[in-house]
Amino acid sequence: MKKHQIIVLMDGAGNYYEIPRATLERSRVSDRRKKTVIAALEECDATHWYIRASAIPGSIAADKFVGARQLYYVGFYLISSKAKR
């Protein structure tokens, strides 16, 4: 049996997303595009260098989340599959 890691994300509307680790690895940003991606993230207001109290779900300082754009890491689990011969 071969084990595969499944990463689970959740959006602000309570929807769950399962992403196989292999899919995530194939989506890795190339060195050639890395500067472009970093620049795009720096322009985004949702990116912070630290976690503000208002960004912690359930915090009394947190604003009510509207929409489902933001994704949160929930965890991962392993699934088994038969190894191909």
SERO-4910 file (N, C-alpha, C, O; in steps of 0.05 Angstrom, whole numbers):
BEGIN
 pado doro    nc1    nc2    nc3   cac1   cac2   cac3    cc1    cc2    cc3    oc1    oc2    oc3
  Met    A     17    -24      0      0      0      0     18     25      0     38     26     14
  Lys    A      9     44    -15     23     70    -16      6     91     -3    -18     91     -7
  Lys    A     18    109     13      3    130     27      5    156     11     26    163      1
  His    A    -18    170      9    -19    196     -3    -29    216     17    -49    211     31
  Gln    A    -17    240     18    -26    261     36    -47    278     23    -43    286      0
  Ile    A    -69    283     37    -90    300     28    -91    325     46    -95    322     70
  Ile    A    -87    348     35    -87    373     50   -116    385     49   -128    385     28
  Val    A   -125    394     72   -153    404     74   -152    434     81   -139    442    100
  Leu    A   -167    449     65   -170    478     69   -200    484     73   -217    468     65
  Met    A   -206    506     86   -234    514     90   -236    544     84   -219    559     90
  Asp    A   -259    551     71   -263    579     65   -281    592     86   -291    578    103
  Gly    A   -285    618     83   -301    633    103   -330    625    104   -344    631    123
  Ala    A   -340    611     84   -368    602     83   -371    574     94   -393    563     95
  Gly    A   -349    562    104   -350    535    116   -347    512     96   -352    489    103
  Asn    A   -340    518     71   -335    498     51   -307    486     54   -289    501     60
  Tyr    A   -305    460     51   -279    446     53   -268    440     25   -283    434      7
  Tyr    A   -242    440     23   -228    434     -2   -206    413      4   -190    417     22
  Glu    A   -206    391    -11   -185    371     -8   -166    373    -31   -174    372    -55
  Ile    A   -141    376    -26   -120    378    -47    -99    357    -42    -86    357    -21
  Pro    A    -96    338    -61    -75    319    -58    -48    333    -57    -43    352    -72
  Arg    A    -30    324    -40     -3    336    -37     11    336    -64     26    355    -70
  Ala    A      8    315    -80     21    314   -106     12    337   -124     28    348   -139
  Thr    A    -14    345   -123    -24    367   -139    -11    393   -129     -4    410   -145
  Leu    A     -9    396   -103      3    420    -92     33    422   -101     42    444   -108
  Glu    A     47    400   -100     75    400   -109     78    407   -138     97    421   -146
  Arg    A     59    398   -155     60    406   -184     54    435   -188     61    447   -209
  Ser    A     42    448   -168     35    476   -170     56    495   -158     52    519   -156
  Arg    A     78    484   -151    100    500   -139    109    521   -158    112    516   -182
  Val    A    113    546   -148    121    568   -164    150    565   -173    168    559   -156
  Ser    A    155    568   -198    183    565   -208    200    589   -199    189    610   -193
  Asp    A    226    585   -199    244    606   -191    241    630   -210    244    653   -201
  Arg    A    234    625   -235    231    646   -255    207    664   -248    208    688   -252
  Arg    A    185    653   -236    161    668   -229    160    678   -201    143    694   -194
  Lys    A    178    669   -184    177    675   -155    176    705   -149    160    713   -132
  Lys    A    192    721   -162    192    750   -157    165    762   -164    155    780   -150
  Thr    A    153    753   -186    127    763   -194    105    757   -174     89    774   -167
  Val    A    106    732   -163     86    724   -143     90    739   -118     70    748   -106
  Ile    A    114    743   -109    120    758    -84    110    787    -87     98    798    -69
  Ala    A    115    799   -110    106    826   -115     76    828   -114     65    847   -102
  Ala    A     62    808   -125     33    808   -124     22    806    -96      3    818    -89
  Leu    A     35    789    -80     27    786    -52     32    811    -35     16    817    -17
  Glu    A     54    825    -41     60    849    -26     39    871    -32     35    889    -15
  Glu    A     27    870    -55      6    890    -62    -21    884    -50    -38    901    -49
  Cys    A    -24    859    -40    -50    850    -29    -53    859      0    -35    854     16
  Asp    A    -76    872      7    -80    881     34    -84    858     54    -80    862     78
  Ala    A    -91    834     44    -96    811     62    -70    797     71    -72    779     87
  Thr    A    -47    806     62    -22    793     69    -10    809     92     -7    833     91
  His    A     -3    795    113      9    808    137     35    793    145     37    769    140
  Trp    A     53    808    156     78    796    166     74    784    194     92    769    203
  Tyr    A     53    790    207     47    779    233     17    774    234      1    784    218
  Ile    A      8    758    254    -20    752    257    -32    772    276    -25    772    300
  Arg    A    -50    788    266    -64    808    283    -85    793    299    -96    773    290
  Ala    A    -92    804    322   -114    792    338   -140    791    322   -156    773    326
  Ser    A   -144    811    306   -169    812    290   -169    792    268   -190    788    255
  Ala    A   -147    779    262   -146    758    241   -150    730    252   -151    711    237
  Ile    A   -151    728    279   -155    702    291   -184    695    292   -199    709    306
  Pro    A   -193    674    278   -222    667    279   -231    663    308   -219    649    324
  Gly    A   -254    675    314   -265    673    341   -256    694    360   -267    696    382
  Ser    A   -236    710    352   -227    732    369   -248    753    372   -263    758    352
  Ile    A   -251    766    395   -270    787    398   -263    811    381   -281    828    375
  Ala    A   -238    813    372   -229    836    355   -234    830    326   -230    847    309
  Ala    A   -241    805    319   -244    797    291   -269    809    279   -291    809    291
  Asp    A   -266    819    254   -289    828    239   -305    804    230   -293    783    226
  Lys    A   -331    807    225   -346    785    215   -338    781    186   -337    799    170
  Phe    A   -331    756    180   -321    749    153   -344    748    133   -364    735    139
  Val    A   -341    762    111   -362    763     90   -349    751     65   -328    759     57
  Gly    A   -363    732     53   -353    720     29   -337    694     35   -336    685     57
  Ala    A   -325    684     14   -311    658     17   -284    658      3   -274    637     -4
  Arg    A   -272    681      0   -246    683    -14   -224    672      3   -207    657     -7
  Gln    A   -223    678     28   -200    671     45   -201    642     52   -222    631     60
  Leu    A   -178    628     49   -176    600     56   -159    596     81   -139    611     85
  Tyr    A   -166    577     97   -152    571    121   -142    542    120   -157    524    110
  Tyr    A   -118    537    129   -108    509    131   -122    496    154   -122    506    176
  Val    A   -134    473    149   -149    458    169   -132    435    179   -132    429    203
  Gly    A   -118    421    162   -102    398    169    -97    380    145   -100    388    122
  Phe    A    -90    355    151    -86    336    130    -92    308    140    -94    304    164
  Tyr    A    -96    290    121    -99    262    128    -85    245    107    -79    256     85
  Leu    A    -81    220    113    -68    202     94    -89    182     83   -106    172     98
  Ile    A    -86    176     57   -103    155     46    -84    134     34    -62    139     27
  Ser    A    -94    110     33    -79     88     22    -89     81     -6   -112     83    -12
  Ser    A    -70     73    -22    -77     63    -49    -58     41    -56    -36     40    -45
  Lys    A    -67     23    -73    -50      1    -81    -28     12    -98    -32     28   -116
  Ala    A     -4      2    -92     20     10   -109     17     -3   -136     10    -26   -138
  Lys    A     23     12   -157     22      2   -184     47    -16   -189     69     -8   -180
  Arg    A     43    -38   -202     65    -56   -207     73    -55   -236     92    -69   -244
***
